[in-house]
Amino acid sequence: MKTFLALALVAFLIVPAHAGKAAPIGIVNNNPGNIRPKTPGVYKNGFPGAVGVDKNNYLKFRRPIDGLRAIVINLKIYHRRHGIRTTYGIVKRWTFGEAKPNVIHQYAREMAKRVNAGSGDRLDFYNPCVLKGLTLGIVRFENGFDPYPAKLYRRIFPTCG
């Protein structure tokens, strides 16, 4: 019973109601990037902390920090395997090309603002502060807000303020 109450308190503190609406699915699943597995229904060996998928095939993570780290892993894979170097390229791949062009451009511009760049500028994927800015941009765009405290991001990006 104590464990349940502790978990309920943590959920209340980390996942606040946003403007009277239910929390977005990405926050509920501890997957603020709304990451889907490459192969539908297969989540093992993909990301540390992944515990399953929901009915819409979005990954579920054990803790919010696991979902945030998965965003960083995905960004690094996009750069290394696919040669993606711009926020526009990230968003085009992140959305599977399913989003309308105007949404992709808006998403890319929002992410670019977080790293003080243009949506077509080449980014330094080895700079943890750039990765932090991209992660913040993804979380905010995918969910409409960012419910996580700064100290959670400091655990992932300790060298960035």
Secondary structure, 3 states (H helix, E strand, C coil): CHHHHHHHHHHHHHCCCECCECCCHHHHCCCCCCCCCCCCCCCCCCCCCEEEECCCCCEEECCHHHHHHHHHHHHHHHHHHHCCCCHHHHHHHHCCCCCCHHHHHHHHHHHHHHCCCCCCCCCCCCCHHHHHHHHHHHHHHHHCCCCCCHHHHHHHCCCCC
